């Protein structure tokens, strides 16, 4: 009995701590995924947003300039699937790249592999940036 | 247009951008963000040197 009442209390406490679902809590991550750093910019975190946009976009563009490989949606090799998941994190940059059919050439030199990693990591860093924008939107972070 | 970087400069640029994002996203105050970003950068670059020496010893 005591256990059930304490369990009830703890679940109520958990519910109270749950982040409120506001428009910004939905909008900031979505916009932040589409345009890196934009989730911060629409919340008036100008410097943070600018730095995130500059870092992630530059990393992605450098990856393309290094002739890195852009992964397509696929259901084959697990590493290809993970590569796609990383790439798609860059949001709008990935969509533009796919639309322009960039990053599909054969890797011809050693540093092109760095380019592939740059593209994947830019996407993964954007996932972190999106989570940060969400935390700011729900008030978990100043 | 093709960009060809050396292994070291590619790793250095990688460290710069990743450190900026880590610094901003993993800490709350500006001071902590700068400190953590610099810490991450030092760790990345230090890791490059350590890995380089490890590979040098493995090769011998």
N, CA and C atoms of all chains as a GROMACS GRO file, in nm:
protein
  606
    1UNK      N    1   0.083  -0.121   0.000
    1UNK     CA    2   0.000   0.000   0.000
    1UNK      C    3   0.086   0.126   0.000
    2UNK      N    4   0.182   0.121   0.097
    2UNK     CA    5   0.273   0.235   0.107
    2UNK      C    6   0.353   0.251  -0.021
    3UNK      N    7   0.393   0.134  -0.077
    3UNK     CA    8   0.471   0.138  -0.200
    3UNK      C    9   0.390   0.199  -0.315
    4UNK      N   10   0.261   0.156  -0.320
    4UNK     CA   11   0.181   0.205  -0.432
    4UNK      C   12   0.159   0.356  -0.420
    5UNK      N   13   0.141   0.405  -0.295
    5UNK     CA   14   0.120   0.550  -0.282
    5UNK      C   15   0.247   0.628  -0.314
    6UNK      N   16   0.362   0.570  -0.272
    6UNK     CA   17   0.488   0.640  -0.304
    6UNK      C   18   0.514   0.635  -0.454
    7UNK      N   19   0.474   0.521  -0.516
    7UNK     CA   20   0.489   0.510  -0.661
    7UNK      C   21   0.404   0.613  -0.733
    8UNK      N   22   0.283   0.632  -0.679
    8UNK     CA   23   0.193   0.730  -0.738
    8UNK      C   24   0.253   0.871  -0.729
    9UNK      N   25   0.311   0.899  -0.608
    9UNK     CA   26   0.371   1.031  -0.587
    9UNK      C   27   0.485   1.056  -0.684
   10UNK      N   28   0.570   0.949  -0.700
   10UNK     CA   29   0.686   0.967  -0.787
   10UNK      C   30   0.642   0.988  -0.932
   11UNK      N   31   0.533   0.918  -0.973
   11UNK     CA   32   0.487   0.937  -1.111
   11UNK      C   33   0.430   1.078  -1.128
   12UNK      N   34   0.363   1.128  -1.023
   12UNK     CA   35   0.311   1.266  -1.031
   12UNK      C   36   0.426   1.365  -1.042
   13UNK      N   37   0.531   1.339  -0.963
   13UNK     CA   38   0.648   1.427  -0.968
   13UNK      C   39   0.709   1.426  -1.107
   14UNK      N   40   0.718   1.306  -1.166
   14UNK     CA   41   0.775   1.295  -1.301
   14UNK      C   42   0.690   1.372  -1.400
   15UNK      N   43   0.555   1.361  -1.384
   15UNK     CA   44   0.466   1.432  -1.475
   15UNK      C   45   0.485   1.583  -1.460
   16UNK      N   46   0.502   1.628  -1.333
   16UNK     CA   47   0.520   1.770  -1.310
   16UNK      C   48   0.649   1.821  -1.375
   17UNK      N   49   0.752   1.733  -1.377
   17UNK     CA   50   0.881   1.775  -1.432
   17UNK      C   51   0.884   1.771  -1.585
   18UNK      N   52   0.783   1.706  -1.645
   18UNK     CA   53   0.781   1.693  -1.791
   18UNK      C   54   0.777   1.832  -1.855
   19UNK      N   55   0.854   1.844  -1.964
   19UNK     CA   56   0.863   1.975  -2.030
   19UNK      C   57   0.731   2.010  -2.098
   20UNK      N   58   0.687   2.134  -2.089
   20UNK     CA   59   0.563   2.174  -2.155
   20UNK      C   60   0.580   2.175  -2.307
   21UNK      N   61   0.476   2.131  -2.377
   21UNK     CA   62   0.484   2.127  -2.523
   21UNK      C   63   0.436   2.261  -2.579
   22UNK      N   64   0.530   2.349  -2.604
   22UNK     CA   65   0.496   2.480  -2.659
   22UNK      C   66   0.525   2.480  -2.809
   23UNK      N   67   0.480   2.585  -2.874
   23UNK     CA   68   0.505   2.598  -3.018
   23UNK      C   69   0.655   2.602  -3.045
   24UNK      N   70   0.726   2.677  -2.960
   24UNK     CA   71   0.871   2.690  -2.977
   24UNK      C   72   0.942   2.556  -2.957
   25UNK      N   73   0.890   2.472  -2.866
   25UNK     CA   74   0.952   2.342  -2.840
   25UNK      C   75   0.943   2.251  -2.961
   26UNK      N   76   0.846   2.275  -3.048
   26UNK     CA   77   0.832   2.196  -3.172
   26UNK      C   78   0.906   2.266  -3.286
   27UNK      N   79   0.890   2.398  -3.292
   27UNK     CA   80   0.943   2.476  -3.404
   27UNK      C   81   1.096   2.483  -3.403
   28UNK      N   82   1.153   2.506  -3.285
   28UNK     CA   83   1.299   2.526  -3.277
   28UNK      C   84   1.378   2.404  -3.327
   29UNK      N   85   1.345   2.281  -3.282
   29UNK     CA   86   1.419   2.166  -3.334
   29UNK      C   87   1.398   2.145  -3.484
   30UNK      N   88   1.273   2.168  -3.530
   30UNK     CA   89   1.243   2.147  -3.672
   30UNK      C   90   1.322   2.244  -3.759
   31UNK      N   91   1.318   2.371  -3.722
   31UNK     CA   92   1.391   2.473  -3.799
   31UNK      C   93   1.542   2.452  -3.785
   32UNK      N   94   1.583   2.411  -3.664
   32UNK     CA   95   1.725   2.386  -3.638
   32UNK      C   96   1.779   2.271  -3.720
   33UNK      N   97   1.694   2.172  -3.745
   33UNK     CA   98   1.738   2.060  -3.830
   33UNK      C   99   1.751   2.106  -3.975
   34UNK      N  100   1.650   2.183  -4.020
   34UNK     CA  101   1.648   2.226  -4.159
   34UNK      C  102   1.763   2.321  -4.191
   35UNK      N  103   1.786   2.417  -4.103
   35UNK     CA  104   1.897   2.512  -4.121
   35UNK      C  105   1.980   2.508  -3.993
   36UNK      N  106   2.100   2.452  -3.997
   36UNK     CA  107   2.181   2.441  -3.875
   36UNK      C  108   2.194   2.575  -3.802
   37UNK      N  109   2.168   2.574  -3.672
   37UNK     CA  110   2.180   2.697  -3.592
   37UNK      C  111   2.054   2.782  -3.589
   38UNK      N  112   1.962   2.757  -3.680
   38UNK     CA  113   1.841   2.841  -3.688
   38UNK      C  114   1.750   2.821  -3.567
   39UNK      N  115   1.758   2.704  -3.505
   39UNK     CA  116   1.680   2.679  -3.383
   39UNK      C  117   1.720   2.773  -3.271
   40UNK      N  118   1.848   2.809  -3.269
   40UNK     CA  119   1.898   2.906  -3.171
   40UNK      C  120   1.865   3.049  -3.214
   41UNK      N  121   1.878   3.073  -3.343
   41UNK     CA  122   1.856   3.209  -3.394
   41UNK      C  123   1.712   3.254  -3.371
   42UNK      N  124   1.613   3.165  -3.391
   42UNK     CA  125   1.473   3.208  -3.371
   42UNK      C  126   1.442   3.228  -3.222
   43UNK      N  127   1.532   3.180  -3.136
   43UNK     CA  128   1.515   3.207  -2.993
   43UNK      C  129   1.606   3.320  -2.945
   44UNK      N  130   1.653   3.397  -3.041
   44UNK     CA  131   1.735   3.516  -3.016
   44UNK      C  132   1.869   3.484  -2.950
   45UNK      N  133   1.919   3.362  -2.972
   45UNK     CA  134   2.056   3.330  -2.930
   45UNK      C  135   2.144   3.353  -3.052
   46UNK      N  136   2.168   3.481  -3.081
   46UNK     CA  137   2.232   3.518  -3.208
   46UNK      C  138   2.374   3.462  -3.221
   47UNK      N  139   2.454   3.481  -3.117
   47UNK     CA  140   2.594   3.439  -3.126
   47UNK      C  141   2.606   3.287  -3.135
   48UNK      N  142   2.533   3.218  -3.047
   48UNK     CA  143   2.537   3.071  -3.049
   48UNK      C  144   2.488   3.018  -3.183
   49UNK      N  145   2.375   3.074  -3.229
   49UNK     CA  146   2.318   3.029  -3.356
   49UNK      C  147   2.413   3.054  -3.472
   50UNK      N  148   2.475   3.172  -3.472
   50UNK     CA  149   2.568   3.206  -3.578
   50UNK      C  150   2.689   3.115  -3.580
   51UNK      N  151   2.741   3.089  -3.462
   51UNK     CA  152   2.858   3.000  -3.453
   51UNK      C  153   2.823   2.857  -3.496
   52UNK      N  154   2.705   2.810  -3.455
   52UNK     CA  155   2.663   2.675  -3.494
   52UNK      C  156   2.643   2.667  -3.645
   53UNK      N  157   2.576   2.769  -3.699
   53UNK     CA  158   2.554   2.772  -3.845
   53UNK      C  159   2.688   2.775  -3.918
   54UNK      N  160   2.777   2.862  -3.874
   54UNK     CA  161   2.908   2.874  -3.938
   54UNK      C  162   2.987   2.744  -3.931
   55UNK      N  163   2.989   2.683  -3.814
   55UNK     CA  164   3.070   2.562  -3.795
   55UNK      C  165   3.014   2.444  -3.875
   56UNK      N  166   2.884   2.420  -3.860
   56UNK     CA  167   2.826   2.301  -3.924
   56UNK      C  168   2.821   2.317  -4.077
   57UNK      N  169   2.779   2.436  -4.123
   57UNK     CA  170   2.771   2.457  -4.268
   57UNK      C  171   2.910   2.454  -4.332
   58UNK      N  172   3.008   2.516  -4.265
   58UNK     CA  173   3.144   2.514  -4.320
   58UNK      C  174   3.198   2.372  -4.326
   59UNK      N  175   3.172   2.296  -4.221
   59UNK     CA  176   3.220   2.158  -4.218
   59UNK      C  177   3.157   2.077  -4.332
   60UNK      N  178   3.028   2.098  -4.353
   60UNK     CA  179   2.958   2.025  -4.460
   60UNK      C  180   3.014   2.062  -4.598
   61UNK      N  181   3.030   2.194  -4.619
   61UNK     CA  182   3.081   2.241  -4.749
   61UNK      C  183   3.225   2.193  -4.772
   62UNK      N  184   3.307   2.198  -4.666
   62UNK     CA  185   3.444   2.147  -4.680
   62UNK      C  186   3.443   1.999  -4.716
   63UNK      N  187   3.351   1.926  -4.656
   63UNK     CA  188   3.338   1.782  -4.689
   63UNK      C  189   3.306   1.761  -4.836
   64UNK      N  190   3.217   1.844  -4.888
   64UNK     CA  191   3.184   1.834  -5.031
   64UNK      C  192   3.303   1.872  -5.118
   65UNK      N  193   3.373   1.981  -5.077
   65UNK     CA  194   3.490   2.026  -5.155
   65UNK      C  195   3.602   1.923  -5.153
   66UNK      N  196   3.609   1.844  -5.048
   66UNK     CA  197   3.711   1.739  -5.040
   66UNK      C  198   3.667   1.614  -5.116
   67UNK      N  199   3.556   1.627  -5.190
   67UNK     CA  200   3.500   1.517  -5.269
   67UNK      C  201   3.455   1.400  -5.182
   68UNK      N  202   3.399   1.435  -5.066
   68UNK     CA  203   3.346   1.331  -4.978
   68UNK      C  204   3.223   1.266  -5.039
   69UNK      N  205   3.194   1.145  -4.996
   69UNK     CA  206   3.080   1.070  -5.049
   69UNK      C  207   2.955   1.103  -4.968
   70UNK      N  208   2.846   1.134  -5.038
   70UNK     CA  209   2.716   1.159  -4.972
   70UNK      C  210   2.632   1.032  -4.984
   71UNK      N  211   2.591   0.978  -4.870
   71UNK     CA  212   2.515   0.853  -4.871
   71UNK      C  213   2.371   0.875  -4.913
   72UNK      N  214   2.320   0.781  -4.990
   72UNK     CA  215   2.180   0.782  -5.032
   72UNK      C  216   2.097   0.703  -4.930
   73UNK      N  217   1.964   0.725  -4.927
   73UNK     CA  218   1.880   0.636  -4.846
   73UNK      C  219   1.897   0.492  -4.895
   74UNK      N  220   1.924   0.402  -4.804
   74UNK     CA  221   1.952   0.263  -4.848
   74UNK      C  222   1.914   0.164  -4.739
   75UNK      N  223   1.899   0.042  -4.776
   75UNK     CA  224   1.866  -0.063  -4.679
   75UNK      C  225   1.968  -0.175  -4.686
   76UNK      N  226   2.089  -0.142  -4.726
   76UNK     CA  227   2.190  -0.245  -4.746
   76UNK      C  228   2.284  -0.262  -4.628
   77UNK      N  229   2.409  -0.230  -4.650
   77UNK     CA  230   2.513  -0.246  -4.549
   77UNK      C  231   2.487  -0.153  -4.430
   78UNK      N  232   2.512  -0.205  -4.310
   78UNK     CA  233   2.483  -0.127  -4.188
   78UNK      C  234   2.564   0.003  -4.184
   79UNK      N  235   2.688  -0.002  -4.232
   79UNK     CA  236   2.770   0.120  -4.232
   79UNK      C  237   2.715   0.225  -4.329
   80UNK      N  238   2.658   0.177  -4.440
   80UNK     CA  239   2.594   0.271  -4.534
   80UNK      C  240   2.471   0.334  -4.473
   81UNK      N  241   2.395   0.253  -4.398
   81UNK     CA  242   2.274   0.306  -4.332
   81UNK      C  243   2.315   0.411  -4.229
   82UNK      N  244   2.417   0.380  -4.149
   82UNK     CA  245   2.464   0.475  -4.047
   82UNK      C  246   2.519   0.602  -4.112
   83UNK      N  247   2.587   0.585  -4.224
   83UNK     CA  248   2.639   0.700  -4.299
   83UNK      C  249   2.525   0.789  -4.344
   84UNK      N  250   2.418   0.726  -4.391
   84UNK     CA  251   2.300   0.804  -4.434
   84UNK      C  252   2.238   0.878  -4.316
   85UNK      N  253   2.226   0.810  -4.202
   85UNK     CA  254   2.169   0.873  -4.082
   85UNK      C  255   2.251   0.996  -4.043
   86UNK      N  256   2.383   0.982  -4.048
   86UNK     CA  257   2.471   1.095  -4.016
   86UNK      C  258   2.452   1.209  -4.115
   87UNK      N  259   2.452   1.176  -4.243
   87UNK     CA  260   2.439   1.280  -4.348
   87UNK      C  261   2.307   1.355  -4.338
   88UNK      N  262   2.199   1.280  -4.312
   88UNK     CA  263   2.065   1.341  -4.314
   88UNK      C  264   2.046   1.438  -4.196
   89UNK      N  265   2.133   1.428  -4.097
   89UNK     CA  266   2.128   1.521  -3.984
   89UNK      C  267   2.152   1.664  -4.026
   90UNK      N  268   2.220   1.683  -4.137
   90UNK     CA  269   2.250   1.820  -4.184
   90UNK      C  270   2.127   1.888  -4.243
   91UNK      N  271   2.017   1.818  -4.255
   91UNK     CA  272   1.889   1.878  -4.292
   91UNK      C  273   1.888   1.939  -4.431
   92UNK      N  274   1.868   2.070  -4.436
   92UNK     CA  275   1.857   2.140  -4.563
   92UNK      C  276   1.982   2.126  -4.650
   93UNK      N  277   2.097   2.122  -4.586
   93UNK     CA  278   2.222   2.107  -4.662
   93UNK      C  279   2.222   1.973  -4.736
   94UNK      N  280   2.173   1.869  -4.668
   94UNK     CA  281   2.166   1.737  -4.730
   94UNK      C  282   2.065   1.736  -4.844
   95UNK      N  283   1.951   1.801  -4.822
   95UNK     CA  284   1.846   1.805  -4.925
   95UNK      C  285   1.898   1.875  -5.051
   96UNK      N  286   1.966   1.988  -5.031
   96UNK     CA  287   2.022   2.061  -5.146
   96UNK      C  288   2.126   1.974  -5.218
   97UNK      N  289   2.210   1.908  -5.139
   97UNK     CA  290   2.313   1.822  -5.197
   97UNK      C  291   2.252   1.710  -5.281
   98UNK      N  292   2.145   1.651  -5.231
   98UNK     CA  293   2.077   1.545  -5.305
   98UNK      C  294   2.013   1.601  -5.432
   99UNK      N  295   1.952   1.719  -5.418
   99UNK     CA  296   1.885   1.780  -5.534
   99UNK      C  297   1.985   1.813  -5.644
  100UNK      N  298   2.105   1.855  -5.604
  100UNK     CA  299   2.208   1.892  -5.703
  100UNK      C  300   2.292   1.771  -5.744
  101UNK      N  301   2.265   1.659  -5.684
  101UNK     CA  302   2.339   1.535  -5.714
  101UNK      C  303   2.489   1.549  -5.688
  102UNK      N  304   2.525   1.620  -5.580
  102UNK     CA  305   2.665   1.635  -5.543
  102UNK      C  306   2.708   1.517  -5.456
  103UNK      N  307   2.837   1.499  -5.448
  103UNK     CA  308   2.892   1.398  -5.357
  103UNK      C  309   2.872   1.256  -5.402
  104UNK      N  310   2.856   1.236  -5.533
  104UNK     CA  311   2.832   1.101  -5.583
  104UNK      C  312   2.950   1.044  -5.661
  105UNK      N  313   3.055   1.124  -5.674
  105UNK     CA  314   3.170   1.077  -5.751
  105UNK      C  315   3.251   0.972  -5.677
  106UNK      N  316   3.335   0.901  -5.754
  106UNK     CA  317   3.421   0.799  -5.693
  106UNK      C  318   3.532   0.869  -5.614
  107UNK      N  319   3.565   0.814  -5.498
  107UNK     CA  320   3.671   0.872  -5.414
  107UNK      C  321   3.804   0.843  -5.481
  108UNK      N  322   3.877   0.952  -5.516
  108UNK     CA  323   4.000   0.932  -5.594
  108UNK      C  324   4.127   0.958  -5.515
  109UNK      N  325   4.117   1.018  -5.398
  109UNK     CA  326   4.239   1.039  -5.318
  109UNK      C  327   4.210   1.022  -5.170
  110UNK      N  328   4.318   1.009  -5.091
  110UNK     CA  329   4.304   0.969  -4.950
  110UNK      C  330   4.223   1.069  -4.868
  111UNK      N  331   4.243   1.199  -4.894
  111UNK     CA  332   4.174   1.297  -4.810
  111UNK      C  333   4.025   1.307  -4.842
  112UNK      N  334   3.982   1.247  -4.954
  112UNK     CA  335   3.838   1.245  -4.984
  112UNK      C  336   3.764   1.166  -4.875
  113UNK      N  337   3.831   1.072  -4.815
  113UNK     CA  338   3.769   0.997  -4.706
  113UNK      C  339   3.744   1.089  -4.586
  114UNK      N  340   3.835   1.184  -4.566
  114UNK     CA  341   3.812   1.287  -4.464
  114UNK      C  342   3.685   1.364  -4.497
  115UNK      N  343   3.666   1.392  -4.625
  115UNK     CA  344   3.547   1.464  -4.669
  115UNK      C  345   3.421   1.390  -4.630
  116UNK      N  346   3.422   1.259  -4.652
  116UNK     CA  347   3.305   1.176  -4.614
  116UNK      C  348   3.278   1.187  -4.465
  117UNK      N  349   3.385   1.183  -4.387
  117UNK     CA  350   3.369   1.193  -4.240
  117UNK      C  351   3.322   1.333  -4.199
  118UNK      N  352   3.372   1.435  -4.267
  118UNK     CA  353   3.327   1.572  -4.240
  118UNK      C  354   3.175   1.582  -4.260
  119UNK      N  355   3.128   1.525  -4.371
  119UNK     CA  356   2.984   1.533  -4.402
  119UNK      C  357   2.902   1.462  -4.295
  120UNK      N  358   2.946   1.344  -4.254
  120UNK     CA  359   2.872   1.268  -4.153
  120UNK      C  360   2.873   1.342  -4.020
  121UNK      N  361   2.991   1.388  -3.980
  121UNK     CA  362   3.003   1.453  -3.849
  121UNK      C  363   2.927   1.586  -3.847
  122UNK      N  364   2.925   1.658  -3.960
  122UNK     CA  365   2.846   1.782  -3.966
  122UNK      C  366   2.699   1.751  -3.935
  123UNK      N  367   2.649   1.642  -3.992
  123UNK     CA  368   2.510   1.601  -3.964
  123UNK      C  369   2.490   1.562  -3.819
  124UNK      N  370   2.585   1.488  -3.764
  124UNK     CA  371   2.573   1.444  -3.624
  124UNK      C  372   2.581   1.563  -3.529
  125UNK      N  373   2.668   1.658  -3.560
  125UNK     CA  374   2.678   1.779  -3.476
  125UNK      C  375   2.548   1.858  -3.483
  126UNK      N  376   2.483   1.854  -3.599
  126UNK     CA  377   2.355   1.926  -3.610
  126UNK      C  378   2.248   1.859  -3.524
  127UNK      N  379   2.255   1.726  -3.510
  127UNK     CA  380   2.160   1.658  -3.420
  127UNK      C  381   2.178   1.710  -3.276
  128UNK      N  382   2.304   1.726  -3.235
  128UNK     CA  383   2.332   1.779  -3.100
  128UNK      C  384   2.278   1.922  -3.089
  129UNK      N  385   2.300   1.999  -3.195
  129UNK     CA  386   2.253   2.138  -3.197
  129UNK      C  387   2.100   2.145  -3.187
  130UNK      N  388   2.032   2.052  -3.255
  130UNK     CA  389   1.885   2.046  -3.251
  130UNK      C  390   1.838   2.016  -3.108
  131UNK      N  391   1.904   1.920  -3.043
  131UNK     CA  392   1.868   1.885  -2.905
  131UNK      C  393   1.890   2.004  -2.812
  132UNK      N  394   1.996   2.080  -2.837
  132UNK     CA  395   2.025   2.198  -2.755
  132UNK      C  396   1.918   2.305  -2.775
  133UNK      N  397   1.876   2.323  -2.900
  133UNK     CA  398   1.769   2.421  -2.929
  133UNK      C  399   1.641   2.382  -2.855
  134UNK      N  400   1.613   2.252  -2.852
  134UNK     CA  401   1.494   2.204  -2.781
  134UNK      C  402   1.505   2.233  -2.631
  135UNK      N  403   1.623   2.206  -2.575
  135UNK     CA  404   1.642   2.230  -2.431
  135UNK      C  405   1.626   2.378  -2.396
  136UNK      N  406   1.670   2.465  -2.484
  136UNK     CA  407   1.651   2.608  -2.461
  136UNK      C  408   1.502   2.642  -2.469
  137UNK      N  409   1.433   2.582  -2.567
  137UNK     CA  410   1.291   2.613  -2.587
  137UNK      C  411   1.206   2.572  -2.468
  138UNK      N  412   1.240   2.460  -2.404
  138UNK     CA  413   1.159   2.414  -2.291
  138UNK      C  414   1.210   2.469  -2.158
  139UNK      N  415   1.315   2.550  -2.162
  139UNK     CA  416   1.363   2.616  -2.042
  139UNK      C  417   1.460   2.535  -1.957
  140UNK      N  418   1.512   2.424  -2.014
  140UNK     CA  419   1.609   2.345  -1.938
  140UNK      C  420   1.747   2.406  -1.943
  141UNK      N  421   1.767   2.499  -2.037
  141UNK     CA  422   1.899   2.562  -2.052
  141UNK      C  423   1.877   2.711  -2.078
  142UNK      N  424   1.959   2.797  -2.020
  142UNK     CA  425   1.942   2.942  -2.043
  142UNK      C  426   1.979   2.983  -2.186
  143UNK      N  427   3.558   2.247  -5.828
  143UNK     CA  428   3.660   2.290  -5.731
  143UNK      C  429   3.686   2.179  -5.630
  144UNK      N  430   3.812   2.148  -5.612
  144UNK     CA  431   3.847   2.042  -5.518
  144UNK      C  432   3.943   2.096  -5.413
  145UNK      N  433   3.920   2.055  -5.292
  145UNK     CA  434   4.005   2.098  -5.181
  145UNK      C  435   4.087   1.978  -5.134
  146UNK      N  436   4.217   1.994  -5.133
  146UNK     CA  437   4.302   1.885  -5.086
  146UNK      C  438   4.379   1.933  -4.964
  147UNK      N  439   4.344   1.878  -4.850
  147UNK     CA  440   4.411   1.915  -4.725
  147UNK      C  441   4.505   1.803  -4.683
  148UNK      N  442   4.606   1.842  -4.604
  148UNK     CA  443   4.691   1.738  -4.547
  148UNK      C  444   4.613   1.671  -4.434
  149UNK      N  445   4.660   1.555  -4.390
  149UNK     CA  446   4.592   1.484  -4.282
  149UNK      C  447   4.585   1.571  -4.157
  150UNK      N  448   4.696   1.641  -4.129
  150UNK     CA  449   4.702   1.720  -4.007
  150UNK      C  450   4.606   1.840  -4.014
  151UNK      N  451   4.607   1.912  -4.126
  151UNK     CA  452   4.518   2.029  -4.135
  151UNK      C  453   4.371   1.987  -4.136
  152UNK      N  454   4.341   1.872  -4.197
  152UNK     CA  455   4.204   1.822  -4.195
  152UNK      C  456   4.161   1.790  -4.051
  153UNK      N  457   4.251   1.727  -3.976
  153UNK     CA  458   4.220   1.693  -3.837
  153UNK      C  459   4.206   1.819  -3.752
  154UNK      N  460   4.290   1.919  -3.782
  154UNK     CA  461   4.286   2.045  -3.707
  154UNK      C  462   4.156   2.120  -3.731
  155UNK      N  463   4.114   2.128  -3.857
  155UNK     CA  464   3.987   2.194  -3.889
  155UNK      C  465   3.869   2.120  -3.825
  156UNK      N  466   3.876   1.989  -3.831
  156UNK     CA  467   3.774   1.906  -3.768
  156UNK      C  468   3.763   1.940  -3.619
  157UNK      N  469   3.880   1.951  -3.554
  157UNK     CA  470   3.883   1.982  -3.410
  157UNK      C  471   3.822   2.118  -3.382
  158UNK      N  472   3.851   2.216  -3.467
  158UNK     CA  473   3.799   2.352  -3.445
  158UNK      C  474   3.646   2.351  -3.448
  159UNK      N  475   3.589   2.295  -3.555
  159UNK     CA  476   3.444   2.300  -3.571
  159UNK      C  477   3.372   2.215  -3.466
  160UNK      N  478   3.423   2.096  -3.441
  160UNK     CA  479   3.359   2.008  -3.343
  160UNK      C  480   3.365   2.070  -3.203
  161UNK      N  481   3.478   2.135  -3.171
  161UNK     CA  482   3.494   2.196  -3.039
  161UNK      C  483   3.397   2.312  -3.019
  162UNK      N  484   3.376   2.391  -3.125
  162UNK     CA  485   3.280   2.502  -3.115
  162UNK      C  486   3.141   2.449  -3.082
  163UNK      N  487   3.099   2.346  -3.156
  163UNK     CA  488   2.964   2.292  -3.134
  163UNK      C  489   2.954   2.227  -2.996
  164UNK      N  490   3.056   2.149  -2.957
  164UNK     CA  491   3.054   2.086  -2.824
  164UNK      C  492   3.048   2.193  -2.714
  165UNK      N  493   3.129   2.296  -2.729
  165UNK     CA  494   3.133   2.402  -2.628
  165UNK      C  495   2.997   2.468  -2.610
  166UNK      N  496   2.933   2.502  -2.722
  166UNK     CA  497   2.804   2.572  -2.715
  166UNK      C  498   2.694   2.482  -2.659
  167UNK      N  499   2.694   2.357  -2.702
  167UNK     CA  500   2.580   2.270  -2.669
  167UNK      C  501   2.593   2.200  -2.534
  168UNK      N  502   2.715   2.182  -2.485
  168UNK     CA  503   2.730   2.100  -2.365
  168UNK      C  504   2.743   2.181  -2.236
  169UNK      N  505   2.753   2.312  -2.245
  169UNK     CA  506   2.762   2.396  -2.125
  169UNK      C  507   2.663   2.512  -2.133
  170UNK      N  508   2.634   2.570  -2.017
  170UNK     CA  509   2.528   2.672  -2.012
  170UNK      C  510   2.579   2.815  -2.022
  171UNK      N  511   2.674   2.852  -1.939
  171UNK     CA  512   2.719   2.992  -1.939
  171UNK      C  513   2.829   3.014  -2.044
  172UNK      N  514   2.843   3.140  -2.083
  172UNK     CA  515   2.942   3.173  -2.188
  172UNK      C  516   3.083   3.132  -2.146
  173UNK      N  517   3.116   3.161  -2.020
  173UNK     CA  518   3.250   3.130  -1.970
  173UNK      C  519   3.277   2.979  -1.976
  174UNK      N  520   3.178   2.902  -1.929
  174UNK     CA  521   3.192   2.755  -1.931
  174UNK      C  522   3.201   2.702  -2.074
  175UNK      N  523   3.125   2.765  -2.164
  175UNK     CA  524   3.126   2.721  -2.304
  175UNK      C  525   3.264   2.741  -2.366
  176UNK      N  526   3.324   2.857  -2.339
  176UNK     CA  527   3.457   2.885  -2.395
  176UNK      C  528   3.559   2.787  -2.337
  177UNK      N  529   3.552   2.768  -2.207
  177UNK     CA  530   3.648   2.677  -2.141
  177UNK      C  531   3.634   2.534  -2.192
  178UNK      N  532   3.509   2.489  -2.206
  178UNK     CA  533   3.487   2.352  -2.253
  178UNK      C  534   3.527   2.336  -2.400
  179UNK      N  535   3.499   2.440  -2.479
  179UNK     CA  536   3.539   2.437  -2.620
  179UNK      C  537   3.691   2.426  -2.634
  180UNK      N  538   3.762   2.504  -2.554
  180UNK     CA  539   3.909   2.498  -2.558
  180UNK      C  540   3.960   2.362  -2.509
  181UNK      N  541   3.892   2.310  -2.406
  181UNK     CA  542   3.930   2.178  -2.353
  181UNK      C  543   3.913   2.070  -2.461
  182UNK      N  544   3.798   2.075  -2.530
  182UNK     CA  545   3.772   1.977  -2.636
  182UNK      C  546   3.876   1.990  -2.747
  183UNK      N  547   3.908   2.115  -2.784
  183UNK     CA  548   4.006   2.137  -2.890
  183UNK      C  549   4.142   2.078  -2.850
  184UNK      N  550   4.181   2.104  -2.726
  184UNK     CA  551   4.309   2.051  -2.677
  184UNK      C  552   4.308   1.898  -2.679
  185UNK      N  553   4.196   1.840  -2.640
  185UNK     CA  554   4.185   1.693  -2.638
  185UNK      C  555   4.193   1.636  -2.780
  186UNK      N  556   4.123   1.702  -2.874
  186UNK     CA  557   4.126   1.656  -3.014
  186UNK      C  558   4.268   1.660  -3.068
  187UNK      N  559   4.333   1.775  -3.050
  187UNK     CA  560   4.468   1.792  -3.106
  187UNK      C  561   4.566   1.700  -3.033
  188UNK      N  562   4.551   1.692  -2.900
  188UNK     CA  563   4.636   1.600  -2.824
  188UNK      C  564   4.617   1.457  -2.872
  189UNK      N  565   4.492   1.420  -2.897
  189UNK     CA  566   4.462   1.285  -2.947
  189UNK      C  567   4.527   1.257  -3.081
  190UNK      N  568   4.532   1.361  -3.167
  190UNK     CA  569   4.597   1.346  -3.298
  190UNK      C  570   4.745   1.314  -3.280
  191UNK      N  571   4.811   1.388  -3.189
  191UNK     CA  572   4.954   1.364  -3.166
  191UNK      C  573   4.978   1.227  -3.104
  192UNK      N  574   4.895   1.190  -3.006
  192UNK     CA  575   4.911   1.059  -2.941
  192UNK      C  576   4.891   0.947  -3.044
  193UNK      N  577   4.783   0.959  -3.124
  193UNK     CA  578   4.755   0.857  -3.226
  193UNK      C  579   4.869   0.849  -3.327
  194UNK      N  580   4.922   0.968  -3.362
  194UNK     CA  581   5.034   0.972  -3.456
  194UNK      C  582   5.155   0.898  -3.404
  195UNK      N  583   5.188   0.923  -3.277
  195UNK     CA  584   5.304   0.853  -3.218
  195UNK      C  585   5.279   0.703  -3.203
  196UNK      N  586   5.156   0.666  -3.166
  196UNK     CA  587   5.122   0.523  -3.152
  196UNK      C  588   5.141   0.453  -3.286
  197UNK      N  589   5.092   0.518  -3.394
  197UNK     CA  590   5.106   0.456  -3.527
  197UNK      C  591   5.252   0.449  -3.569
  198UNK      N  592   5.329   0.551  -3.529
  198UNK     CA  593   5.472   0.551  -3.563
  198UNK      C  594   5.542   0.432  -3.496
  199UNK      N  595   5.508   0.407  -3.367
  199UNK     CA  596   5.569   0.295  -3.296
  199UNK      C  597   5.522   0.162  -3.352
  200UNK      N  598   5.394   0.154  -3.389
  200UNK     CA  599   5.342   0.029  -3.446
  200UNK      C  600   5.409  -0.006  -3.578
  201UNK      N  601   5.448   0.098  -3.652
  201UNK     CA  602   5.504   0.079  -3.784
  201UNK      C  603   5.648   0.026  -3.776
  202UNK      N  604   5.714   0.058  -3.664
  202UNK     CA  605   5.856   0.018  -3.649
  202UNK      C  606   5.870  -0.127  -3.609
   0.00000   0.00000   0.00000
